[in-house]
Amino acid sequence: MGNKILVIPNGDVLAHTSRALEIAKVLRELCFEVLFASRGRYIRIIRDCGFETIPIDMESAEQILKSCRKGQVYWNSYSMLKGYINDDLELFKAVKPCLVVGDLKLSLSTSCEVAGIPYVSIVNAAWTNYYSIRIRAPEHHWATRFSLPAIANVLAPYVRQVILKIGHLPYAKIRRELKLEPRSNIFDVWRGDINILPDIPEFAPTHGLPGNFHYVGPITWEMNSDKSDWLRTLDSDSPTIYFTMGSTGDPRFFECAFDVFGNSKYQCIITTGGKASFKQYPSNFFVSDYAPGDKIMQISSVVVCHGGHGTIYQAMTFGVPMIGIPVIHDQEFNMQRVEDLGIGIQLSERRFKPKHLQQAVERVLSDHSYKMNVRKYQVILKNYHGASSAAKIIASAATGHGI
């Protein structure tokens, strides 16, 4: 089938860019020719690793976040989606890949089907029709704002199905025009011929999972640590709070951290992800745009985050309890699961007050059950090697043995 693999992540969202990149690194080691096509603020980390990158239009992080905060997955109009598919098909003609790997490039399943190219989708289990956890209503959704929480939670699974159907409408129209078989909802239309789940079933369980869906475990990105000399000055014996909001969290919580924990007994670390800059901050804080998360997690007592998959799994890998302040619905679903498993606490963004953060940190550090519970998942995660496992599945498909 050839050895040229085209990888198309959403370059405007760090998690989706970085996990595609980690898989690509392994594919390159397996002697595949790997090309990237994307656009966005995180493309530089791909180029820094020596990969060729071809520009192509896709959904922006701002566009996705705006819809998500309304509880929507209607991210593309018909005309936008049709344009993305035409761009995809032109790219395929130019590159001639044997296989396409995508992460949050939502037109690819349809484009690859039209072109007859095998498609591998990197997607979290909660973004499939097989996720078995009953979700609760996100706090930003209208059903929560205009009804009692108990009623909203009862309605949540049904409202979710309606949302997935509405988000599917532009895809359904295009698939009819292209004479492709209909699919049931937007999750169904995003799936690939092969689907890589960067999850573990203990955290993100499913039911009735087809054989072309594969749990591989978390796929985390570790940046080069050459510019993080300050890490060597950290005290591994001090109670340490790690603050990170990824590329989609709200950086205003960093300012809150300064106010609440400045000049306190805690050693505090902030990685801003390039979302904020500070000229001054308390002496017990260490602030950097990026830093090696694994090294920070090794000495952290608790992590305060936005509830993104990558940060949650990184914390679990190192046995660190977490406090999440989610700003979009899938982060809320993640933190609901964190709370249910007793490995952390979810705080409300809408009702947030600084004292809530202080109380949550004190509770997590004084109640040792959080640490004990998260260590159970630390043991489980030692058996997973996400990027390597995903690359082997993709390599098998690319050589004609996996589809």
Contacts in CASP RR format, 6 or more apart in sequence:
PFRMAT RR
TARGET T0000
AUTHOR 0000-0000-0000
METHOD contacts of the structure
MODEL  1
MGNKILVIPNGDVLAHTSRALEIAKVLRELCFEVLFASRGRYIRIIRDCG
FETIPIDMESAEQILKSCRKGQVYWNSYSMLKGYINDDLELFKAVKPCLV
VGDLKLSLSTSCEVAGIPYVSIVNAAWTNYYSIRIRAPEHHWATRFSLPA
IANVLAPYVRQVILKIGHLPYAKIRRELKLEPRSNIFDVWRGDINILPDI
PEFAPTHGLPGNFHYVGPITWEMNSDKSDWLRTLDSDSPTIYFTMGSTGD
PRFFECAFDVFGNSKYQCIITTGGKASFKQYPSNFFVSDYAPGDKIMQIS
SVVVCHGGHGTIYQAMTFGVPMIGIPVIHDQEFNMQRVEDLGIGIQLSER
RFKPKHLQQAVERVLSDHSYKMNVRKYQVILKNYHGASSAAKIIASAATG
HGI
1 98 0 8 1.000
1 99 0 8 1.000
1 398 0 8 1.000
1 399 0 8 1.000
1 400 0 8 1.000
2 98 0 8 1.000
2 398 0 8 1.000
2 399 0 8 1.000
3 31 0 8 1.000
3 32 0 8 1.000
3 33 0 8 1.000
3 98 0 8 1.000
3 398 0 8 1.000
4 32 0 8 1.000
4 33 0 8 1.000
4 35 0 8 1.000
4 95 0 8 1.000
4 96 0 8 1.000
4 97 0 8 1.000
4 98 0 8 1.000
5 24 0 8 1.000
5 27 0 8 1.000
5 32 0 8 1.000
5 33 0 8 1.000
5 34 0 8 1.000
5 35 0 8 1.000
5 97 0 8 1.000
5 98 0 8 1.000
5 99 0 8 1.000
5 100 0 8 1.000
5 101 0 8 1.000
5 394 0 8 1.000
5 398 0 8 1.000
6 35 0 8 1.000
6 36 0 8 1.000
6 37 0 8 1.000
6 91 0 8 1.000
6 92 0 8 1.000
6 95 0 8 1.000
6 97 0 8 1.000
6 99 0 8 1.000
6 100 0 8 1.000
6 101 0 8 1.000
7 20 0 8 1.000
7 23 0 8 1.000
7 24 0 8 1.000
7 34 0 8 1.000
7 35 0 8 1.000
7 36 0 8 1.000
7 37 0 8 1.000
7 100 0 8 1.000
7 101 0 8 1.000
7 102 0 8 1.000
8 20 0 8 1.000
8 36 0 8 1.000
8 37 0 8 1.000
8 38 0 8 1.000
8 56 0 8 1.000
8 58 0 8 1.000
8 88 0 8 1.000
8 100 0 8 1.000
8 101 0 8 1.000
8 102 0 8 1.000
8 103 0 8 1.000
8 105 0 8 1.000
8 108 0 8 1.000
9 16 0 8 1.000
9 17 0 8 1.000
9 19 0 8 1.000
9 20 0 8 1.000
9 21 0 8 1.000
9 36 0 8 1.000
9 38 0 8 1.000
9 102 0 8 1.000
9 103 0 8 1.000
9 104 0 8 1.000
9 105 0 8 1.000
9 122 0 8 1.000
10 16 0 8 1.000
10 17 0 8 1.000
10 38 0 8 1.000
10 40 0 8 1.000
10 58 0 8 1.000
10 59 0 8 1.000
10 61 0 8 1.000
10 64 0 8 1.000
10 103 0 8 1.000
10 104 0 8 1.000
10 105 0 8 1.000
11 17 0 8 1.000
11 38 0 8 1.000
11 39 0 8 1.000
11 40 0 8 1.000
11 41 0 8 1.000
11 42 0 8 1.000
11 43 0 8 1.000
11 58 0 8 1.000
12 39 0 8 1.000
12 40 0 8 1.000
12 41 0 8 1.000
12 42 0 8 1.000
12 58 0 8 1.000
12 59 0 8 1.000
12 60 0 8 1.000
12 61 0 8 1.000
12 62 0 8 1.000
12 247 0 8 1.000
13 42 0 8 1.000
13 61 0 8 1.000
13 64 0 8 1.000
13 104 0 8 1.000
13 247 0 8 1.000
13 248 0 8 1.000
14 42 0 8 1.000
14 221 0 8 1.000
14 246 0 8 1.000
14 247 0 8 1.000
14 273 0 8 1.000
15 246 0 8 1.000
15 247 0 8 1.000
15 308 0 8 1.000
15 309 0 8 1.000
15 310 0 8 1.000
16 103 0 8 1.000
16 104 0 8 1.000
16 122 0 8 1.000
17 38 0 8 1.000
17 42 0 8 1.000
17 43 0 8 1.000
17 45 0 8 1.000
17 46 0 8 1.000
17 103 0 8 1.000
18 42 0 8 1.000
18 45 0 8 1.000
18 219 0 8 1.000
18 220 0 8 1.000
18 221 0 8 1.000
19 103 0 8 1.000
19 122 0 8 1.000
19 198 0 8 1.000
19 219 0 8 1.000
19 220 0 8 1.000
19 221 0 8 1.000
19 387 0 8 1.000
20 36 0 8 1.000
20 101 0 8 1.000
20 102 0 8 1.000
20 103 0 8 1.000
20 122 0 8 1.000
21 45 0 8 1.000
21 46 0 8 1.000
21 49 0 8 1.000
21 51 0 8 1.000
21 221 0 8 1.000
22 219 0 8 1.000
22 220 0 8 1.000
22 221 0 8 1.000
22 386 0 8 1.000
22 387 0 8 1.000
23 101 0 8 1.000
23 122 0 8 1.000
23 196 0 8 1.000
23 219 0 8 1.000
23 387 0 8 1.000
23 390 0 8 1.000
23 391 0 8 1.000
23 394 0 8 1.000
24 34 0 8 1.000
24 36 0 8 1.000
24 46 0 8 1.000
24 49 0 8 1.000
24 51 0 8 1.000
24 101 0 8 1.000
25 49 0 8 1.000
25 387 0 8 1.000
26 387 0 8 1.000
26 388 0 8 1.000
26 390 0 8 1.000
26 391 0 8 1.000
27 34 0 8 1.000
27 391 0 8 1.000
27 394 0 8 1.000
27 395 0 8 1.000
28 34 0 8 1.000
28 51 0 8 1.000
30 391 0 8 1.000
30 395 0 8 1.000
32 395 0 8 1.000
32 398 0 8 1.000
34 51 0 8 1.000
35 51 0 8 1.000
35 52 0 8 1.000
35 53 0 8 1.000
35 54 0 8 1.000
35 95 0 8 1.000
35 97 0 8 1.000
36 43 0 8 1.000
36 46 0 8 1.000
36 51 0 8 1.000
36 52 0 8 1.000
36 53 0 8 1.000
36 54 0 8 1.000
37 53 0 8 1.000
37 54 0 8 1.000
37 55 0 8 1.000
37 56 0 8 1.000
37 91 0 8 1.000
37 95 0 8 1.000
38 46 0 8 1.000
38 53 0 8 1.000
38 55 0 8 1.000
38 56 0 8 1.000
38 58 0 8 1.000
38 105 0 8 1.000
39 55 0 8 1.000
39 56 0 8 1.000
39 57 0 8 1.000
39 58 0 8 1.000
40 60 0 8 1.000
41 61 0 8 1.000
41 247 0 8 1.000
42 247 0 8 1.000
43 53 0 8 1.000
45 221 0 8 1.000
45 223 0 8 1.000
46 53 0 8 1.000
47 53 0 8 1.000
48 224 0 8 1.000
54 91 0 8 1.000
54 95 0 8 1.000
56 87 0 8 1.000
56 88 0 8 1.000
56 91 0 8 1.000
57 83 0 8 1.000
57 84 0 8 1.000
57 87 0 8 1.000
58 84 0 8 1.000
58 105 0 8 1.000
58 106 0 8 1.000
58 107 0 8 1.000
59 75 0 8 1.000
59 76 0 8 1.000
59 104 0 8 1.000
59 105 0 8 1.000
59 106 0 8 1.000
61 247 0 8 1.000
61 248 0 8 1.000
63 75 0 8 1.000
64 75 0 8 1.000
64 104 0 8 1.000
65 248 0 8 1.000
65 327 0 8 1.000
65 328 0 8 1.000
67 73 0 8 1.000
67 74 0 8 1.000
67 75 0 8 1.000
68 328 0 8 1.000
68 329 0 8 1.000
68 330 0 8 1.000
69 140 0 8 1.000
69 327 0 8 1.000
69 328 0 8 1.000
70 140 0 8 1.000
70 141 0 8 1.000
70 142 0 8 1.000
71 138 0 8 1.000
71 140 0 8 1.000
71 141 0 8 1.000
71 163 0 8 1.000
71 329 0 8 1.000
72 163 0 8 1.000
72 166 0 8 1.000
72 167 0 8 1.000
73 163 0 8 1.000
73 164 0 8 1.000
73 166 0 8 1.000
73 167 0 8 1.000
73 186 0 8 1.000
74 163 0 8 1.000
74 166 0 8 1.000
74 167 0 8 1.000
74 169 0 8 1.000
74 170 0 8 1.000
75 106 0 8 1.000
75 167 0 8 1.000
76 84 0 8 1.000
76 106 0 8 1.000
76 107 0 8 1.000
76 170 0 8 1.000
76 171 0 8 1.000
77 170 0 8 1.000
78 170 0 8 1.000
78 173 0 8 1.000
78 174 0 8 1.000
80 170 0 8 1.000
81 106 0 8 1.000
81 107 0 8 1.000
81 170 0 8 1.000
81 171 0 8 1.000
81 174 0 8 1.000
82 174 0 8 1.000
84 105 0 8 1.000
84 106 0 8 1.000
84 107 0 8 1.000
84 111 0 8 1.000
85 107 0 8 1.000
85 110 0 8 1.000
85 111 0 8 1.000
85 114 0 8 1.000
85 174 0 8 1.000
88 107 0 8 1.000
88 108 0 8 1.000
88 111 0 8 1.000
88 112 0 8 1.000
88 115 0 8 1.000
89 111 0 8 1.000
89 114 0 8 1.000
89 115 0 8 1.000
92 100 0 8 1.000
92 111 0 8 1.000
92 112 0 8 1.000
92 115 0 8 1.000
92 117 0 8 1.000
97 117 0 8 1.000
98 117 0 8 1.000
98 118 0 8 1.000
98 398 0 8 1.000
99 117 0 8 1.000
99 118 0 8 1.000
99 119 0 8 1.000
99 120 0 8 1.000
99 394 0 8 1.000
99 397 0 8 1.000
99 398 0 8 1.000
100 108 0 8 1.000
100 112 0 8 1.000
100 117 0 8 1.000
100 118 0 8 1.000
100 119 0 8 1.000
100 120 0 8 1.000
101 119 0 8 1.000
101 120 0 8 1.000
101 122 0 8 1.000
101 394 0 8 1.000
102 108 0 8 1.000
102 119 0 8 1.000
102 120 0 8 1.000
102 121 0 8 1.000
102 122 0 8 1.000
103 121 0 8 1.000
103 122 0 8 1.000
103 123 0 8 1.000
106 190 0 8 1.000
108 119 0 8 1.000
108 121 0 8 1.000
109 119 0 8 1.000
109 121 0 8 1.000
109 189 0 8 1.000
109 190 0 8 1.000
109 191 0 8 1.000
109 192 0 8 1.000
110 171 0 8 1.000
110 174 0 8 1.000
110 175 0 8 1.000
110 178 0 8 1.000
110 180 0 8 1.000
110 189 0 8 1.000
112 118 0 8 1.000
112 119 0 8 1.000
112 192 0 8 1.000
112 193 0 8 1.000
113 119 0 8 1.000
113 180 0 8 1.000
114 178 0 8 1.000
114 180 0 8 1.000
118 193 0 8 1.000
118 194 0 8 1.000
118 397 0 8 1.000
118 398 0 8 1.000
118 403 0 8 1.000
119 192 0 8 1.000
119 193 0 8 1.000
119 194 0 8 1.000
120 192 0 8 1.000
120 193 0 8 1.000
120 194 0 8 1.000
120 195 0 8 1.000
120 196 0 8 1.000
120 393 0 8 1.000
120 394 0 8 1.000
120 397 0 8 1.000
121 190 0 8 1.000
121 191 0 8 1.000
121 192 0 8 1.000
121 194 0 8 1.000
121 195 0 8 1.000
121 196 0 8 1.000
122 196 0 8 1.000
122 198 0 8 1.000
122 219 0 8 1.000
122 390 0 8 1.000
123 190 0 8 1.000
123 191 0 8 1.000
123 195 0 8 1.000
123 196 0 8 1.000
123 197 0 8 1.000
124 197 0 8 1.000
124 198 0 8 1.000
124 199 0 8 1.000
124 204 0 8 1.000
124 309 0 8 1.000
124 330 0 8 1.000
125 131 0 8 1.000
125 197 0 8 1.000
125 199 0 8 1.000
125 201 0 8 1.000
125 204 0 8 1.000
125 205 0 8 1.000
125 206 0 8 1.000
125 215 0 8 1.000
126 133 0 8 1.000
126 199 0 8 1.000
126 204 0 8 1.000
126 330 0 8 1.000
126 333 0 8 1.000
126 334 0 8 1.000
127 187 0 8 1.000
127 190 0 8 1.000
127 330 0 8 1.000
128 187 0 8 1.000
128 191 0 8 1.000
128 195 0 8 1.000
128 197 0 8 1.000
128 206 0 8 1.000
128 213 0 8 1.000
129 184 0 8 1.000
129 185 0 8 1.000
129 187 0 8 1.000
129 188 0 8 1.000
130 206 0 8 1.000
130 207 0 8 1.000
130 208 0 8 1.000
130 209 0 8 1.000
130 210 0 8 1.000
130 213 0 8 1.000
131 204 0 8 1.000
131 205 0 8 1.000
131 206 0 8 1.000
132 205 0 8 1.000
132 206 0 8 1.000
132 207 0 8 1.000
133 204 0 8 1.000
133 205 0 8 1.000
133 333 0 8 1.000
133 336 0 8 1.000
133 337 0 8 1.000
134 156 0 8 1.000
134 157 0 8 1.000
135 156 0 8 1.000
135 157 0 8 1.000
135 160 0 8 1.000
135 333 0 8 1.000
135 336 0 8 1.000
136 152 0 8 1.000
136 153 0 8 1.000
136 156 0 8 1.000
136 332 0 8 1.000
136 336 0 8 1.000
137 143 0 8 1.000
137 144 0 8 1.000
137 149 0 8 1.000
137 152 0 8 1.000
137 153 0 8 1.000
137 155 0 8 1.000
137 156 0 8 1.000
137 159 0 8 1.000
138 144 0 8 1.000
138 328 0 8 1.000
138 329 0 8 1.000
138 332 0 8 1.000
138 333 0 8 1.000
139 145 0 8 1.000
139 332 0 8 1.000
139 348 0 8 1.000
139 349 0 8 1.000
139 350 0 8 1.000
140 328 0 8 1.000
140 329 0 8 1.000
140 349 0 8 1.000
140 350 0 8 1.000
141 152 0 8 1.000
141 159 0 8 1.000
141 329 0 8 1.000
143 152 0 8 1.000
143 155 0 8 1.000
143 156 0 8 1.000
143 159 0 8 1.000
144 152 0 8 1.000
147 155 0 8 1.000
161 185 0 8 1.000
164 185 0 8 1.000
164 186 0 8 1.000
164 187 0 8 1.000
165 185 0 8 1.000
165 186 0 8 1.000
167 185 0 8 1.000
167 186 0 8 1.000
168 183 0 8 1.000
168 184 0 8 1.000
168 185 0 8 1.000
168 186 0 8 1.000
168 188 0 8 1.000
168 189 0 8 1.000
171 183 0 8 1.000
171 186 0 8 1.000
171 189 0 8 1.000
172 182 0 8 1.000
172 183 0 8 1.000
172 189 0 8 1.000
175 181 0 8 1.000
175 182 0 8 1.000
175 183 0 8 1.000
175 189 0 8 1.000
176 182 0 8 1.000
183 189 0 8 1.000
192 212 0 8 1.000
193 212 0 8 1.000
193 397 0 8 1.000
193 403 0 8 1.000
194 212 0 8 1.000
194 214 0 8 1.000
194 393 0 8 1.000
194 394 0 8 1.000
194 397 0 8 1.000
194 402 0 8 1.000
194 403 0 8 1.000
195 212 0 8 1.000
195 213 0 8 1.000
195 214 0 8 1.000
196 214 0 8 1.000
196 216 0 8 1.000
196 390 0 8 1.000
196 393 0 8 1.000
196 394 0 8 1.000
197 204 0 8 1.000
197 213 0 8 1.000
197 214 0 8 1.000
197 215 0 8 1.000
197 216 0 8 1.000
197 217 0 8 1.000
198 216 0 8 1.000
198 217 0 8 1.000
198 218 0 8 1.000
198 219 0 8 1.000
198 309 0 8 1.000
198 313 0 8 1.000
198 386 0 8 1.000
198 390 0 8 1.000
199 215 0 8 1.000
199 217 0 8 1.000
199 218 0 8 1.000
199 309 0 8 1.000
200 215 0 8 1.000
200 217 0 8 1.000
200 218 0 8 1.000
200 377 0 8 1.000
200 380 0 8 1.000
200 381 0 8 1.000
200 384 0 8 1.000
201 215 0 8 1.000
202 377 0 8 1.000
202 380 0 8 1.000
203 312 0 8 1.000
203 313 0 8 1.000
203 316 0 8 1.000
203 337 0 8 1.000
203 341 0 8 1.000
203 377 0 8 1.000
204 337 0 8 1.000
206 213 0 8 1.000
214 389 0 8 1.000
214 390 0 8 1.000
214 393 0 8 1.000
216 384 0 8 1.000
216 385 0 8 1.000
216 386 0 8 1.000
216 389 0 8 1.000
216 390 0 8 1.000
216 393 0 8 1.000
217 313 0 8 1.000
217 381 0 8 1.000
217 384 0 8 1.000
217 385 0 8 1.000
217 386 0 8 1.000
217 389 0 8 1.000
218 309 0 8 1.000
218 310 0 8 1.000
218 313 0 8 1.000
218 314 0 8 1.000
218 317 0 8 1.000
218 381 0 8 1.000
218 384 0 8 1.000
218 386 0 8 1.000
219 386 0 8 1.000
219 387 0 8 1.000
219 390 0 8 1.000
220 294 0 8 1.000
220 310 0 8 1.000
220 313 0 8 1.000
220 314 0 8 1.000
220 317 0 8 1.000
222 292 0 8 1.000
222 293 0 8 1.000
222 294 0 8 1.000
223 290 0 8 1.000
223 291 0 8 1.000
223 292 0 8 1.000
223 293 0 8 1.000
225 231 0 8 1.000
225 291 0 8 1.000
225 292 0 8 1.000
225 295 0 8 1.000
228 288 0 8 1.000
228 291 0 8 1.000
228 292 0 8 1.000
228 295 0 8 1.000
230 286 0 8 1.000
230 288 0 8 1.000
231 291 0 8 1.000
231 292 0 8 1.000
231 295 0 8 1.000
231 296 0 8 1.000
233 286 0 8 1.000
234 240 0 8 1.000
234 267 0 8 1.000
234 269 0 8 1.000
234 286 0 8 1.000
234 299 0 8 1.000
235 267 0 8 1.000
236 298 0 8 1.000
236 299 0 8 1.000
238 265 0 8 1.000
238 266 0 8 1.000
238 267 0 8 1.000
239 265 0 8 1.000
239 266 0 8 1.000
239 267 0 8 1.000
239 301 0 8 1.000
239 365 0 8 1.000
240 266 0 8 1.000
240 267 0 8 1.000
240 268 0 8 1.000
240 269 0 8 1.000
240 299 0 8 1.000
240 300 0 8 1.000
240 301 0 8 1.000
241 257 0 8 1.000
241 261 0 8 1.000
241 266 0 8 1.000
241 267 0 8 1.000
241 268 0 8 1.000
241 269 0 8 1.000
241 300 0 8 1.000
241 301 0 8 1.000
241 302 0 8 1.000
241 303 0 8 1.000
241 304 0 8 1.000
241 361 0 8 1.000
242 268 0 8 1.000
242 269 0 8 1.000
242 271 0 8 1.000
242 296 0 8 1.000
242 297 0 8 1.000
242 300 0 8 1.000
242 302 0 8 1.000
242 303 0 8 1.000
242 304 0 8 1.000
242 320 0 8 1.000
243 253 0 8 1.000
243 254 0 8 1.000
243 257 0 8 1.000
243 268 0 8 1.000
243 269 0 8 1.000
243 270 0 8 1.000
243 271 0 8 1.000
243 303 0 8 1.000
243 304 0 8 1.000
243 305 0 8 1.000
244 270 0 8 1.000
244 271 0 8 1.000
244 273 0 8 1.000
244 303 0 8 1.000
244 304 0 8 1.000
244 305 0 8 1.000
244 306 0 8 1.000
244 311 0 8 1.000
245 251 0 8 1.000
245 253 0 8 1.000
245 254 0 8 1.000
245 272 0 8 1.000
245 273 0 8 1.000
245 275 0 8 1.000
245 305 0 8 1.000
245 306 0 8 1.000
246 271 0 8 1.000
246 273 0 8 1.000
246 275 0 8 1.000
246 305 0 8 1.000
246 306 0 8 1.000
246 308 0 8 1.000
246 311 0 8 1.000
247 273 0 8 1.000
247 275 0 8 1.000
248 306 0 8 1.000
248 308 0 8 1.000
248 327 0 8 1.000
248 328 0 8 1.000
248 331 0 8 1.000
249 275 0 8 1.000
249 306 0 8 1.000
249 325 0 8 1.000
249 327 0 8 1.000
249 331 0 8 1.000
250 306 0 8 1.000
250 325 0 8 1.000
250 327 0 8 1.000
250 349 0 8 1.000
251 272 0 8 1.000
251 275 0 8 1.000
251 276 0 8 1.000
253 304 0 8 1.000
253 325 0 8 1.000
253 357 0 8 1.000
254 270 0 8 1.000
254 272 0 8 1.000
254 276 0 8 1.000
254 278 0 8 1.000
256 354 0 8 1.000
256 357 0 8 1.000
257 268 0 8 1.000
257 270 0 8 1.000
257 285 0 8 1.000
257 304 0 8 1.000
257 357 0 8 1.000
258 278 0 8 1.000
258 281 0 8 1.000
258 282 0 8 1.000
258 285 0 8 1.000
259 354 0 8 1.000
260 354 0 8 1.000
260 355 0 8 1.000
260 357 0 8 1.000
260 358 0 8 1.000
261 268 0 8 1.000
261 282 0 8 1.000
261 284 0 8 1.000
261 285 0 8 1.000
261 358 0 8 1.000
261 361 0 8 1.000
262 268 0 8 1.000
262 282 0 8 1.000
262 284 0 8 1.000
262 285 0 8 1.000
263 282 0 8 1.000
263 283 0 8 1.000
263 284 0 8 1.000
264 284 0 8 1.000
266 284 0 8 1.000
266 361 0 8 1.000
267 284 0 8 1.000
267 286 0 8 1.000
268 282 0 8 1.000
268 284 0 8 1.000
268 285 0 8 1.000
268 286 0 8 1.000
269 285 0 8 1.000
269 286 0 8 1.000
269 287 0 8 1.000
269 291 0 8 1.000
269 296 0 8 1.000
269 300 0 8 1.000
270 281 0 8 1.000
270 285 0 8 1.000
270 286 0 8 1.000
270 287 0 8 1.000
270 288 0 8 1.000
271 288 0 8 1.000
271 289 0 8 1.000
271 290 0 8 1.000
271 291 0 8 1.000
271 293 0 8 1.000
271 296 0 8 1.000
272 287 0 8 1.000
272 288 0 8 1.000
272 289 0 8 1.000
273 289 0 8 1.000
273 290 0 8 1.000
274 289 0 8 1.000
274 290 0 8 1.000
278 287 0 8 1.000
281 287 0 8 1.000
293 314 0 8 1.000
294 314 0 8 1.000
294 317 0 8 1.000
294 318 0 8 1.000
297 303 0 8 1.000
297 314 0 8 1.000
297 315 0 8 1.000
297 317 0 8 1.000
297 318 0 8 1.000
297 319 0 8 1.000
297 320 0 8 1.000
298 318 0 8 1.000
300 315 0 8 1.000
300 318 0 8 1.000
300 320 0 8 1.000
301 320 0 8 1.000
301 365 0 8 1.000
302 320 0 8 1.000
302 321 0 8 1.000
302 322 0 8 1.000
302 323 0 8 1.000
302 361 0 8 1.000
302 364 0 8 1.000
302 365 0 8 1.000
303 311 0 8 1.000
303 315 0 8 1.000
303 320 0 8 1.000
303 321 0 8 1.000
303 322 0 8 1.000
303 323 0 8 1.000
304 322 0 8 1.000
304 323 0 8 1.000
304 324 0 8 1.000
304 325 0 8 1.000
304 357 0 8 1.000
304 361 0 8 1.000
305 311 0 8 1.000
305 312 0 8 1.000
305 315 0 8 1.000
305 322 0 8 1.000
305 323 0 8 1.000
305 324 0 8 1.000
305 325 0 8 1.000
306 324 0 8 1.000
306 325 0 8 1.000
306 326 0 8 1.000
306 327 0 8 1.000
306 331 0 8 1.000
307 322 0 8 1.000
307 324 0 8 1.000
307 325 0 8 1.000
307 326 0 8 1.000
307 331 0 8 1.000
307 334 0 8 1.000
307 335 0 8 1.000
307 338 0 8 1.000
308 326 0 8 1.000
308 330 0 8 1.000
308 331 0 8 1.000
308 334 0 8 1.000
309 334 0 8 1.000
311 322 0 8 1.000
312 322 0 8 1.000
312 334 0 8 1.000
312 338 0 8 1.000
313 381 0 8 1.000
315 321 0 8 1.000
315 322 0 8 1.000
315 374 0 8 1.000
316 343 0 8 1.000
316 374 0 8 1.000
316 377 0 8 1.000
316 378 0 8 1.000
316 381 0 8 1.000
317 378 0 8 1.000
317 381 0 8 1.000
318 378 0 8 1.000
319 371 0 8 1.000
319 374 0 8 1.000
319 375 0 8 1.000
319 377 0 8 1.000
319 378 0 8 1.000
320 374 0 8 1.000
321 343 0 8 1.000
321 344 0 8 1.000
321 364 0 8 1.000
321 370 0 8 1.000
321 371 0 8 1.000
321 373 0 8 1.000
321 374 0 8 1.000
322 338 0 8 1.000
322 343 0 8 1.000
322 344 0 8 1.000
322 345 0 8 1.000
322 374 0 8 1.000
323 344 0 8 1.000
323 345 0 8 1.000
323 346 0 8 1.000
323 347 0 8 1.000
323 357 0 8 1.000
323 360 0 8 1.000
323 361 0 8 1.000
323 364 0 8 1.000
324 331 0 8 1.000
324 335 0 8 1.000
324 338 0 8 1.000
324 344 0 8 1.000
324 345 0 8 1.000
324 346 0 8 1.000
324 347 0 8 1.000
325 346 0 8 1.000
325 347 0 8 1.000
325 348 0 8 1.000
325 349 0 8 1.000
325 352 0 8 1.000
325 357 0 8 1.000
326 332 0 8 1.000
326 334 0 8 1.000
326 335 0 8 1.000
326 346 0 8 1.000
326 349 0 8 1.000
327 349 0 8 1.000
332 346 0 8 1.000
335 346 0 8 1.000
336 346 0 8 1.000
338 344 0 8 1.000
338 345 0 8 1.000
338 346 0 8 1.000
339 345 0 8 1.000
339 346 0 8 1.000
341 373 0 8 1.000
341 377 0 8 1.000
342 369 0 8 1.000
342 370 0 8 1.000
342 373 0 8 1.000
342 374 0 8 1.000
343 370 0 8 1.000
343 373 0 8 1.000
343 374 0 8 1.000
343 377 0 8 1.000
344 364 0 8 1.000
344 370 0 8 1.000
344 374 0 8 1.000
345 360 0 8 1.000
345 363 0 8 1.000
345 364 0 8 1.000
347 356 0 8 1.000
347 357 0 8 1.000
347 360 0 8 1.000
348 356 0 8 1.000
364 370 0 8 1.000
393 402 0 8 1.000
396 402 0 8 1.000
397 403 0 8 1.000
END
